[in-house]
Amino acid sequence: MEEGPFAGKAQINSVLCKGCGLCTASCRSGAIHLKGFDNNQIFSQIFALEEAV
């Protein structure tokens, strides 16, 4: 994530994005959305990863 052109607003660099959904899950305001996945699917993947580790 990088600071966007407006102070205090984050901007995702799509070139560096791996599509993991971590930014979406950690965004407290719910402002970030990952194309192709809804929040429940992303959280399920993160919880499954936690259980595997």
mmJSON file of the N, C-alpha and C atoms, coordinates in Angstrom:
{"data_MODEL":{"atom_site":{
"group_PDB":["ATOM","ATOM","ATOM","ATOM","ATOM","ATOM","ATOM","ATOM","ATOM","ATOM","ATOM","ATOM","ATOM","ATOM","ATOM","ATOM","ATOM","ATOM","ATOM","ATOM","ATOM","ATOM","ATOM","ATOM","ATOM","ATOM","ATOM","ATOM","ATOM","ATOM","ATOM","ATOM","ATOM","ATOM","ATOM","ATOM","ATOM","ATOM","ATOM","ATOM","ATOM","ATOM","ATOM","ATOM","ATOM","ATOM","ATOM","ATOM","ATOM","ATOM","ATOM","ATOM","ATOM","ATOM","ATOM","ATOM","ATOM","ATOM","ATOM","ATOM","ATOM","ATOM","ATOM","ATOM","ATOM","ATOM","ATOM","ATOM","ATOM","ATOM","ATOM","ATOM","ATOM","ATOM","ATOM","ATOM","ATOM","ATOM","ATOM","ATOM","ATOM","ATOM","ATOM","ATOM","ATOM","ATOM","ATOM","ATOM","ATOM","ATOM","ATOM","ATOM","ATOM","ATOM","ATOM","ATOM","ATOM","ATOM","ATOM","ATOM","ATOM","ATOM","ATOM","ATOM","ATOM","ATOM","ATOM","ATOM","ATOM","ATOM","ATOM","ATOM","ATOM","ATOM","ATOM","ATOM","ATOM","ATOM","ATOM","ATOM","ATOM","ATOM","ATOM","ATOM","ATOM","ATOM","ATOM","ATOM","ATOM","ATOM","ATOM","ATOM","ATOM","ATOM","ATOM","ATOM","ATOM","ATOM","ATOM","ATOM","ATOM","ATOM","ATOM","ATOM","ATOM","ATOM","ATOM","ATOM","ATOM","ATOM","ATOM","ATOM","ATOM","ATOM","ATOM","ATOM","ATOM","ATOM","ATOM"],
"id":[1,2,3,4,5,6,7,8,9,10,11,12,13,14,15,16,17,18,19,20,21,22,23,24,25,26,27,28,29,30,31,32,33,34,35,36,37,38,39,40,41,42,43,44,45,46,47,48,49,50,51,52,53,54,55,56,57,58,59,60,61,62,63,64,65,66,67,68,69,70,71,72,73,74,75,76,77,78,79,80,81,82,83,84,85,86,87,88,89,90,91,92,93,94,95,96,97,98,99,100,101,102,103,104,105,106,107,108,109,110,111,112,113,114,115,116,117,118,119,120,121,122,123,124,125,126,127,128,129,130,131,132,133,134,135,136,137,138,139,140,141,142,143,144,145,146,147,148,149,150,151,152,153,154,155,156,157,158,159],
"type_symbol":["N","C","C","N","C","C","N","C","C","N","C","C","N","C","C","N","C","C","N","C","C","N","C","C","N","C","C","N","C","C","N","C","C","N","C","C","N","C","C","N","C","C","N","C","C","N","C","C","N","C","C","N","C","C","N","C","C","N","C","C","N","C","C","N","C","C","N","C","C","N","C","C","N","C","C","N","C","C","N","C","C","N","C","C","N","C","C","N","C","C","N","C","C","N","C","C","N","C","C","N","C","C","N","C","C","N","C","C","N","C","C","N","C","C","N","C","C","N","C","C","N","C","C","N","C","C","N","C","C","N","C","C","N","C","C","N","C","C","N","C","C","N","C","C","N","C","C","N","C","C","N","C","C","N","C","C","N","C","C"],
"label_atom_id":["N","CA","C","N","CA","C","N","CA","C","N","CA","C","N","CA","C","N","CA","C","N","CA","C","N","CA","C","N","CA","C","N","CA","C","N","CA","C","N","CA","C","N","CA","C","N","CA","C","N","CA","C","N","CA","C","N","CA","C","N","CA","C","N","CA","C","N","CA","C","N","CA","C","N","CA","C","N","CA","C","N","CA","C","N","CA","C","N","CA","C","N","CA","C","N","CA","C","N","CA","C","N","CA","C","N","CA","C","N","CA","C","N","CA","C","N","CA","C","N","CA","C","N","CA","C","N","CA","C","N","CA","C","N","CA","C","N","CA","C","N","CA","C","N","CA","C","N","CA","C","N","CA","C","N","CA","C","N","CA","C","N","CA","C","N","CA","C","N","CA","C","N","CA","C","N","CA","C","N","CA","C","N","CA","C"],
"label_alt_id":[null,null,null,null,null,null,null,null,null,null,null,null,null,null,null,null,null,null,null,null,null,null,null,null,null,null,null,null,null,null,null,null,null,null,null,null,null,null,null,null,null,null,null,null,null,null,null,null,null,null,null,null,null,null,null,null,null,null,null,null,null,null,null,null,null,null,null,null,null,null,null,null,null,null,null,null,null,null,null,null,null,null,null,null,null,null,null,null,null,null,null,null,null,null,null,null,null,null,null,null,null,null,null,null,null,null,null,null,null,null,null,null,null,null,null,null,null,null,null,null,null,null,null,null,null,null,null,null,null,null,null,null,null,null,null,null,null,null,null,null,null,null,null,null,null,null,null,null,null,null,null,null,null,null,null,null,null,null,null],
"label_comp_id":["MET","MET","MET","GLU","GLU","GLU","GLU","GLU","GLU","GLY","GLY","GLY","PRO","PRO","PRO","PHE","PHE","PHE","ALA","ALA","ALA","GLY","GLY","GLY","LYS","LYS","LYS","ALA","ALA","ALA","GLN","GLN","GLN","ILE","ILE","ILE","ASN","ASN","ASN","SER","SER","SER","VAL","VAL","VAL","LEU","LEU","LEU","CYS","CYS","CYS","LYS","LYS","LYS","GLY","GLY","GLY","CYS","CYS","CYS","GLY","GLY","GLY","LEU","LEU","LEU","CYS","CYS","CYS","THR","THR","THR","ALA","ALA","ALA","SER","SER","SER","CYS","CYS","CYS","ARG","ARG","ARG","SER","SER","SER","GLY","GLY","GLY","ALA","ALA","ALA","ILE","ILE","ILE","HIS","HIS","HIS","LEU","LEU","LEU","LYS","LYS","LYS","GLY","GLY","GLY","PHE","PHE","PHE","ASP","ASP","ASP","ASN","ASN","ASN","ASN","ASN","ASN","GLN","GLN","GLN","ILE","ILE","ILE","PHE","PHE","PHE","SER","SER","SER","GLN","GLN","GLN","ILE","ILE","ILE","PHE","PHE","PHE","ALA","ALA","ALA","LEU","LEU","LEU","GLU","GLU","GLU","GLU","GLU","GLU","ALA","ALA","ALA","VAL","VAL","VAL"],
"label_asym_id":["A","A","A","A","A","A","A","A","A","A","A","A","A","A","A","A","A","A","A","A","A","A","A","A","A","A","A","A","A","A","A","A","A","A","A","A","A","A","A","A","A","A","A","A","A","A","A","A","A","A","A","A","A","A","A","A","A","A","A","A","A","A","A","A","A","A","A","A","A","A","A","A","A","A","A","A","A","A","A","A","A","A","A","A","A","A","A","A","A","A","A","A","A","A","A","A","A","A","A","A","A","A","A","A","A","A","A","A","A","A","A","A","A","A","A","A","A","A","A","A","A","A","A","A","A","A","A","A","A","A","A","A","A","A","A","A","A","A","A","A","A","A","A","A","A","A","A","A","A","A","A","A","A","A","A","A","A","A","A"],
"label_entity_id":["1","1","1","1","1","1","1","1","1","1","1","1","1","1","1","1","1","1","1","1","1","1","1","1","1","1","1","1","1","1","1","1","1","1","1","1","1","1","1","1","1","1","1","1","1","1","1","1","1","1","1","1","1","1","1","1","1","1","1","1","1","1","1","1","1","1","1","1","1","1","1","1","1","1","1","1","1","1","1","1","1","1","1","1","1","1","1","1","1","1","1","1","1","1","1","1","1","1","1","1","1","1","1","1","1","1","1","1","1","1","1","1","1","1","1","1","1","1","1","1","1","1","1","1","1","1","1","1","1","1","1","1","1","1","1","1","1","1","1","1","1","1","1","1","1","1","1","1","1","1","1","1","1","1","1","1","1","1","1"],
"label_seq_id":[1,1,1,2,2,2,3,3,3,4,4,4,5,5,5,6,6,6,7,7,7,8,8,8,9,9,9,10,10,10,11,11,11,12,12,12,13,13,13,14,14,14,15,15,15,16,16,16,17,17,17,18,18,18,19,19,19,20,20,20,21,21,21,22,22,22,23,23,23,24,24,24,25,25,25,26,26,26,27,27,27,28,28,28,29,29,29,30,30,30,31,31,31,32,32,32,33,33,33,34,34,34,35,35,35,36,36,36,37,37,37,38,38,38,39,39,39,40,40,40,41,41,41,42,42,42,43,43,43,44,44,44,45,45,45,46,46,46,47,47,47,48,48,48,49,49,49,50,50,50,51,51,51,52,52,52,53,53,53],
"pdbx_PDB_ins_code":[null,null,null,null,null,null,null,null,null,null,null,null,null,null,null,null,null,null,null,null,null,null,null,null,null,null,null,null,null,null,null,null,null,null,null,null,null,null,null,null,null,null,null,null,null,null,null,null,null,null,null,null,null,null,null,null,null,null,null,null,null,null,null,null,null,null,null,null,null,null,null,null,null,null,null,null,null,null,null,null,null,null,null,null,null,null,null,null,null,null,null,null,null,null,null,null,null,null,null,null,null,null,null,null,null,null,null,null,null,null,null,null,null,null,null,null,null,null,null,null,null,null,null,null,null,null,null,null,null,null,null,null,null,null,null,null,null,null,null,null,null,null,null,null,null,null,null,null,null,null,null,null,null,null,null,null,null,null,null],
"Cartn_x":[0.843,0.0,0.885,0.441,1.154,0.195,0.759,-0.094,-0.538,-1.819,-2.37,-2.132,-2.667,-2.456,-3.108,-4.055,-4.691,-4.137,-3.65,-3.009,-3.919,-3.357,-4.084,-4.917,-4.934,-5.7,-4.739,-4.967,-4.106,-4.519,-3.563,-3.82,-3.081,-3.748,-3.137,-2.394,-1.152,-0.369,-0.724,-1.508,-2.003,-0.888,0.248,1.382,1.982,1.992,2.579,1.577,0.298,-0.749,-0.64,-0.673,-0.635,-2.035,-3.041,-4.412,-4.711,-3.922,-4.094,-5.281,-5.704,-6.842,-6.496,-5.23,-4.83,-5.21,-5.041,-5.402,-6.905,-7.687,-9.143,-9.571,-8.966,-9.324,-8.888,-7.798,-7.281,-7.797,-8.537,-9.059,-10.23,-10.032,-11.056,-12.308,-12.152,-13.311,-14.08,-13.521,-14.189,-14.168,-13.196,-13.134,-12.468,-11.746,-11.027,-11.819,-11.982,-12.686,-11.808,-11.721,-10.925,-11.846,-11.548,-12.394,-12.403,-13.58,-13.709,-13.962,-13.798,-14.005,-14.816,-15.728,-16.41,-15.683,-16.053,-15.352,-15.387,-16.509,-16.606,-15.619,-15.432,-14.474,-13.043,-12.728,-11.379,-11.124,-12.077,-11.906,-11.77,-12.523,-12.425,-11.032,-10.449,-9.094,-8.077,-8.234,-7.3,-7.428,-8.647,-8.843,-8.293,-8.461,-7.924,-6.403,-5.807,-4.35,-3.866,-4.58,-4.214,-4.244,-5.262,-5.379,-4.262,-3.84,-2.785,-1.422,-1.244,0.046,-0.001],
"Cartn_y":[-1.167,0.0,1.226,2.237,3.498,4.619,5.753,6.898,7.455,7.675,8.171,9.657,10.215,11.632,12.557,12.056,12.844,12.388,13.31,12.983,12.125,11.063,10.204,9.116,9.035,7.993,7.004,5.736,4.692,4.373,3.906,3.507,2.199,1.221,-0.07,0.014,-0.435,-0.495,-1.808,-1.748,-2.956,-3.781,-3.178,-3.915,-4.85,-4.415,-5.21,-6.136,-5.964,-6.748,-8.227,-9.091,-10.54,-11.155,-10.354,-10.851,-11.706,-11.55,-12.397,-11.987,-10.723,-10.255,-9.743,-9.723,-9.271,-7.813,-6.971,-5.556,-5.409,-6.206,-6.159,-6.577,-7.637,-8.149,-7.207,-6.487,-5.633,-4.2,-3.847,-2.482,-2.298,-1.47,-1.282,-0.588,0.243,0.979,0.216,-0.912,-1.703,-1.037,-0.146,0.618,-0.137,-1.226,-1.961,-3.206,-3.434,-4.61,-5.32,-6.629,-7.428,-7.982,-7.71,-8.17,-9.693,-10.259,-11.699,-12.447,-11.791,-12.44,-11.52,-12.105,-11.291,-11.433,-10.617,-10.608,-11.959,-12.667,-13.968,-14.968,-14.949,-15.859,-15.525,-14.258,-13.848,-14.236,-13.948,-14.31,-15.82,-16.595,-18.056,-18.528,-17.922,-18.292,-17.946,-16.792,-16.381,-17.297,-17.626,-18.517,-19.913,-20.395,-21.709,-21.695,-20.604,-20.479,-20.465,-19.759,-19.727,-21.129,-21.906,-23.266,-24.165,-23.936,-24.765,-24.481,-23.284,-22.891,-23.153],
"Cartn_z":[0.0,0.0,0.0,-0.651,-0.726,-0.367,0.067,0.321,-1.017,-1.154,-2.412,-2.599,-3.673,-3.961,-2.936,-2.169,-1.126,0.212,1.009,2.287,3.155,3.701,4.621,3.97,2.661,1.984,1.338,1.59,1.031,-0.397,-1.165,-2.542,-2.786,-3.371,-3.661,-4.988,-4.987,-6.219,-6.909,-7.971,-8.629,-9.261,-9.548,-10.112,-9.067,-7.808,-6.728,-6.047,-6.336,-5.68,-6.048,-5.021,-5.222,-5.187,-4.828,-4.78,-3.564,-2.489,-1.308,-0.441,-0.516,0.264,1.644,2.01,3.338,3.568,2.566,2.713,2.939,2.241,2.372,3.772,4.271,5.593,6.703,6.511,7.573,7.508,6.474,6.339,7.3,8.324,9.354,8.833,7.822,7.316,6.245,5.77,4.742,3.377,3.161,1.918,0.776,1.084,0.045,-0.33,-1.612,-2.109,-3.124,-3.013,-3.938,-5.012,-6.248,-7.35,-7.413,-7.548,-7.697,-6.396,-5.238,-3.943,-3.047,-2.257,-1.261,0.079,1.046,2.335,3.033,2.972,3.636,3.051,1.747,1.112,1.532,1.611,2.015,3.461,4.358,5.762,5.927,5.172,5.241,4.86,3.842,3.431,4.51,5.135,6.186,7.395,7.802,8.948,8.662,7.442,7.074,7.122,6.709,6.768,8.209,9.092,10.512,11.111,10.766,11.297,10.785,9.55,8.955,9.575,10.085,10.667,12.113],
"occupancy":[1.0,1.0,1.0,1.0,1.0,1.0,1.0,1.0,1.0,1.0,1.0,1.0,1.0,1.0,1.0,1.0,1.0,1.0,1.0,1.0,1.0,1.0,1.0,1.0,1.0,1.0,1.0,1.0,1.0,1.0,1.0,1.0,1.0,1.0,1.0,1.0,1.0,1.0,1.0,1.0,1.0,1.0,1.0,1.0,1.0,1.0,1.0,1.0,1.0,1.0,1.0,1.0,1.0,1.0,1.0,1.0,1.0,1.0,1.0,1.0,1.0,1.0,1.0,1.0,1.0,1.0,1.0,1.0,1.0,1.0,1.0,1.0,1.0,1.0,1.0,1.0,1.0,1.0,1.0,1.0,1.0,1.0,1.0,1.0,1.0,1.0,1.0,1.0,1.0,1.0,1.0,1.0,1.0,1.0,1.0,1.0,1.0,1.0,1.0,1.0,1.0,1.0,1.0,1.0,1.0,1.0,1.0,1.0,1.0,1.0,1.0,1.0,1.0,1.0,1.0,1.0,1.0,1.0,1.0,1.0,1.0,1.0,1.0,1.0,1.0,1.0,1.0,1.0,1.0,1.0,1.0,1.0,1.0,1.0,1.0,1.0,1.0,1.0,1.0,1.0,1.0,1.0,1.0,1.0,1.0,1.0,1.0,1.0,1.0,1.0,1.0,1.0,1.0,1.0,1.0,1.0,1.0,1.0,1.0],
"B_iso_or_equiv":[0.0,0.0,0.0,0.0,0.0,0.0,0.0,0.0,0.0,0.0,0.0,0.0,0.0,0.0,0.0,0.0,0.0,0.0,0.0,0.0,0.0,0.0,0.0,0.0,0.0,0.0,0.0,0.0,0.0,0.0,0.0,0.0,0.0,0.0,0.0,0.0,0.0,0.0,0.0,0.0,0.0,0.0,0.0,0.0,0.0,0.0,0.0,0.0,0.0,0.0,0.0,0.0,0.0,0.0,0.0,0.0,0.0,0.0,0.0,0.0,0.0,0.0,0.0,0.0,0.0,0.0,0.0,0.0,0.0,0.0,0.0,0.0,0.0,0.0,0.0,0.0,0.0,0.0,0.0,0.0,0.0,0.0,0.0,0.0,0.0,0.0,0.0,0.0,0.0,0.0,0.0,0.0,0.0,0.0,0.0,0.0,0.0,0.0,0.0,0.0,0.0,0.0,0.0,0.0,0.0,0.0,0.0,0.0,0.0,0.0,0.0,0.0,0.0,0.0,0.0,0.0,0.0,0.0,0.0,0.0,0.0,0.0,0.0,0.0,0.0,0.0,0.0,0.0,0.0,0.0,0.0,0.0,0.0,0.0,0.0,0.0,0.0,0.0,0.0,0.0,0.0,0.0,0.0,0.0,0.0,0.0,0.0,0.0,0.0,0.0,0.0,0.0,0.0,0.0,0.0,0.0,0.0,0.0,0.0],
"pdbx_formal_charge":[null,null,null,null,null,null,null,null,null,null,null,null,null,null,null,null,null,null,null,null,null,null,null,null,null,null,null,null,null,null,null,null,null,null,null,null,null,null,null,null,null,null,null,null,null,null,null,null,null,null,null,null,null,null,null,null,null,null,null,null,null,null,null,null,null,null,null,null,null,null,null,null,null,null,null,null,null,null,null,null,null,null,null,null,null,null,null,null,null,null,null,null,null,null,null,null,null,null,null,null,null,null,null,null,null,null,null,null,null,null,null,null,null,null,null,null,null,null,null,null,null,null,null,null,null,null,null,null,null,null,null,null,null,null,null,null,null,null,null,null,null,null,null,null,null,null,null,null,null,null,null,null,null,null,null,null,null,null,null],
"auth_seq_id":[1,1,1,2,2,2,3,3,3,4,4,4,5,5,5,6,6,6,7,7,7,8,8,8,9,9,9,10,10,10,11,11,11,12,12,12,13,13,13,14,14,14,15,15,15,16,16,16,17,17,17,18,18,18,19,19,19,20,20,20,21,21,21,22,22,22,23,23,23,24,24,24,25,25,25,26,26,26,27,27,27,28,28,28,29,29,29,30,30,30,31,31,31,32,32,32,33,33,33,34,34,34,35,35,35,36,36,36,37,37,37,38,38,38,39,39,39,40,40,40,41,41,41,42,42,42,43,43,43,44,44,44,45,45,45,46,46,46,47,47,47,48,48,48,49,49,49,50,50,50,51,51,51,52,52,52,53,53,53],
"auth_comp_id":["MET","MET","MET","GLU","GLU","GLU","GLU","GLU","GLU","GLY","GLY","GLY","PRO","PRO","PRO","PHE","PHE","PHE","ALA","ALA","ALA","GLY","GLY","GLY","LYS","LYS","LYS","ALA","ALA","ALA","GLN","GLN","GLN","ILE","ILE","ILE","ASN","ASN","ASN","SER","SER","SER","VAL","VAL","VAL","LEU","LEU","LEU","CYS","CYS","CYS","LYS","LYS","LYS","GLY","GLY","GLY","CYS","CYS","CYS","GLY","GLY","GLY","LEU","LEU","LEU","CYS","CYS","CYS","THR","THR","THR","ALA","ALA","ALA","SER","SER","SER","CYS","CYS","CYS","ARG","ARG","ARG","SER","SER","SER","GLY","GLY","GLY","ALA","ALA","ALA","ILE","ILE","ILE","HIS","HIS","HIS","LEU","LEU","LEU","LYS","LYS","LYS","GLY","GLY","GLY","PHE","PHE","PHE","ASP","ASP","ASP","ASN","ASN","ASN","ASN","ASN","ASN","GLN","GLN","GLN","ILE","ILE","ILE","PHE","PHE","PHE","SER","SER","SER","GLN","GLN","GLN","ILE","ILE","ILE","PHE","PHE","PHE","ALA","ALA","ALA","LEU","LEU","LEU","GLU","GLU","GLU","GLU","GLU","GLU","ALA","ALA","ALA","VAL","VAL","VAL"],
"auth_asym_id":["A","A","A","A","A","A","A","A","A","A","A","A","A","A","A","A","A","A","A","A","A","A","A","A","A","A","A","A","A","A","A","A","A","A","A","A","A","A","A","A","A","A","A","A","A","A","A","A","A","A","A","A","A","A","A","A","A","A","A","A","A","A","A","A","A","A","A","A","A","A","A","A","A","A","A","A","A","A","A","A","A","A","A","A","A","A","A","A","A","A","A","A","A","A","A","A","A","A","A","A","A","A","A","A","A","A","A","A","A","A","A","A","A","A","A","A","A","A","A","A","A","A","A","A","A","A","A","A","A","A","A","A","A","A","A","A","A","A","A","A","A","A","A","A","A","A","A","A","A","A","A","A","A","A","A","A","A","A","A"],
"auth_atom_id":["N","CA","C","N","CA","C","N","CA","C","N","CA","C","N","CA","C","N","CA","C","N","CA","C","N","CA","C","N","CA","C","N","CA","C","N","CA","C","N","CA","C","N","CA","C","N","CA","C","N","CA","C","N","CA","C","N","CA","C","N","CA","C","N","CA","C","N","CA","C","N","CA","C","N","CA","C","N","CA","C","N","CA","C","N","CA","C","N","CA","C","N","CA","C","N","CA","C","N","CA","C","N","CA","C","N","CA","C","N","CA","C","N","CA","C","N","CA","C","N","CA","C","N","CA","C","N","CA","C","N","CA","C","N","CA","C","N","CA","C","N","CA","C","N","CA","C","N","CA","C","N","CA","C","N","CA","C","N","CA","C","N","CA","C","N","CA","C","N","CA","C","N","CA","C","N","CA","C","N","CA","C","N","CA","C"],
"pdbx_PDB_model_num":[1,1,1,1,1,1,1,1,1,1,1,1,1,1,1,1,1,1,1,1,1,1,1,1,1,1,1,1,1,1,1,1,1,1,1,1,1,1,1,1,1,1,1,1,1,1,1,1,1,1,1,1,1,1,1,1,1,1,1,1,1,1,1,1,1,1,1,1,1,1,1,1,1,1,1,1,1,1,1,1,1,1,1,1,1,1,1,1,1,1,1,1,1,1,1,1,1,1,1,1,1,1,1,1,1,1,1,1,1,1,1,1,1,1,1,1,1,1,1,1,1,1,1,1,1,1,1,1,1,1,1,1,1,1,1,1,1,1,1,1,1,1,1,1,1,1,1,1,1,1,1,1,1,1,1,1,1,1,1]
}}}
